[in-house]
Amino acid sequence: MKNDIVCLIPARKNSSLKNKNMVLINNKPLIYYTIASAKKCGKIKEINVSSDSNVILNYSKQFNIKALRRPKKLAKNNTKGNEVIIQFIKERKNYLKNKSIIILQPTSPLRKSSHINKAIDLHYKNNHKTIVSVKKNDSKILKSFILNKKKLQPLEKGKYIEENRQNLPEIYSPNGAIFLFSVKEFKKNKKIPYNKSIPFFMNEKESIDLDTKEDLIVIKKLLKRYGKRI
């Protein structure tokens, strides 16, 4: 079913950088780039911003989108994304019943409307399966260990520890730019249904996620050099 995509932009007040969702980049707050891209893509039925910040909520209202106040208990450093989605679905239960949700995090300002459109097309083409935007990683990570109770625990039970690098499978990780899934499947799993999800590939530059001051410097330089092609 077309025209059933609802956007949720999660933007709490504080995280790794204080008020980072409102930090100015080229005289516009960070969240602007995600809101503008979502509005331009043309395939989203409704846009929602979820936040515990009055500043963010009031700013979002300028764009004629729904501003949802997030409870303080869901705006902590240890709050999981699935908890925010569960609350959103509960609040809009009847409206979201047969729809899909696309999560667009403000910390991915280099994601364009064309990326969103292509991800939605992929969602429809694959019978509403979950779409996750990813970037390619170095496969040698498979030869790594997890430190568990002061002891080394190999990944994949040590399957790849002695494997030649050229024989390692390709590795991809979520870049945080796009998560798209059906509400029905989310409710069934009580979390984003990642299993057998469809990858939406993005390059290293497009995948930069603002988490540190160093990331902010890089993003400012890229947006200033190339401009923001929303």
N, C-alpha and C positions, 0 to 999 in steps of 0.2 A: 504494500500500500504506500503510495507516494504522499508527500506532504505530511509526514507523520514524525518529523525530526524536531525534538525540543532540545534547545541548548541550555546547558548549565555552566556558568562561569563561577568557580569557587574562588573567592578573594577575601580571605580574612585579613584583619588589620595588621597583625605582626606575625612574622615567621623568622626565617634566618636573618633577614635584614628588616629593620624597623620601617613600617609603612612602605615596603618595597612596591606594592601594587599601585601606589600613587607617586612613586619617584618619577621625576620629570626626565624625559628623553626627547630631545628636539622640541622642547616646550610643551610636550603632551605627557600626561601620566601614563605609566606602563600599561594599565588596564585598557586605555583607549585603543591600543593596537589590536587587542583581541575582540573588543566590542565592534570596532569598525570592520574587521575582517568577517565576523559572524553576520553582520547586517548586510554586507556586500555580496556574500556568497549566493543568496537568493533561494536556497533550498532548505532553509530552517523556518519552521512554523512559528516558533516563539523563542525569545531569548530571556534567560533569567540570570541575575547576578545574586549570589548568596554571600552575605558578609555580616560581620559583627561590627563593622565600622560605619558610622553615620556619614563620614566624608565620602566613602566609596559608594554607599547607597544613594546619597543625594547626587553625586556625580553621574551615576548610572541612569538615574531618572531622566536626565537631559536627553537621552537617546530613545525615549519612548519604549523602554524595555521594563520588565518586571524586576523590581528590587526586593529581595527577600531577606528579612532579618534573620541571621543565624544565632541560635542560642549560644551563650558564652561557653557552655559545656562542650560545644562542638567547634570551638575556635581555639583549642589548646594545641601546644606543640606535638602532643602525642595523639591527637585526633586523627583517625584514619579516614581516607577519602570515601570509603564505602559507608561510613556512618553518616556523612553529609548527604550522600545520595539516598540512603534509606529515609532520612528525615524529609528530603525533597519529595520523594515518592509518596510518603504518608500524607504530606500536606496537599498534594495535587492528585490524590489517588484516582478519582474518577476521570479526570482529564487525561492522565498519562496511561490509562489502561491498555490501549492498543498501540502505543507509540514507542519510539526509540529515543534515547538520550545521547547527546554528544557532549562530552566534557571538554571544554577548552580552557586550559589554565593560562592566566595572564602572564605567567613567567616564560611563555614561548612567543615573544613578539615578532619573531621572524617567520612564523607560520602565516601563510597568505590565504586569501579567500579561495584561490584555486586549489590549494591543498584540501580545504574543507569540502569543496564541491566534489573532488575526485574521491575522497574518503566516503562520502555519502553515496556516490554512484557505486562504489565497491560494495557497500553495505547492501544496497538493493540487488545488485548483480549476484550476490552470494546469499540470497534468501534471508536477509537480516542477521547474518552472523556478525559476531563482534569484530570490530576493526580497531587495531592498535597501531599508532604511528611508531616507527622504530628507526634506529640508526645502526649501522654495522659496527661491531666490536671486534677487537683482536681475538682470534680463536684460542690463543695461548692461555687465555683465562681459564680454560677447561683443565689446564694442568696445575691449577692453584689448589690451595688448602683453606679450609675454614678452621679457625682456632676455637675449639670446643672444650671447655673446662681445662684449659692450658695444654691441650693435646691437639695435634694436627689431624684434621679429618678431610681426606681428599674429596673433591667434587665428583659426582657421578660414581661414587664407590671406587674411585681410582681408575676408572675405565680408560681415561685418556692420559694418565701420568707419563707413560713411556711411549706414547704415540708420536710419530714424526709430525712436525708442525703442518706439513703439506697435506697430511691425511686427516686433519681435524675438521669437523663440520663447521659451516659458517655460523657465526654467533651474532644475534641482534638483541638489542635492549630497548625498552620503551623510552622514548625521548620526552614524554610528558605533554606533547603538543595536542594529540587527538586520541580520545577514547570514545568509541561509538558502539552502542549495544541496545538490544531490545529490553524494554522494561519487564516483559514476561520472563526472559532468561535471567535477568538480574534477580528478580524476586524468587525464582526457583533456586538459585545458588546463594542468595543473600550476599552477593559480591559481584564485581564485574566478572563475567564468564570468560576468562582468558583461554581456557582449554580449547585447542583447535581454532583459535581466533585467526583472522586474516591480517597479514602485515600490510601496512601502508608505509612504503619506504621514503625516507627523507635523508638528505645529505647532512654532513657534519655541521655546516654553517647554519642551515635551516633548523637544526636540532638543538641549538644552544638554549639551555634552560637557565634562567637567572636565579642563582642560588647564593652567589658570593659577590663581593665588591669587584673582584677581578672579572666575573661574568658581565657585570654592569658596564665596566670599561670597554670590554670587547663589543657588546651589543650597541653601545652608544657610537662607537667608531664605525661599525657596519651600517647602522641606520643613517649615519651622517654621510658616509661615503657613497652608498648605493641608493639612499632614499628608501622610504617604506612603500613598497608596492603592495598595498592592501589587497 
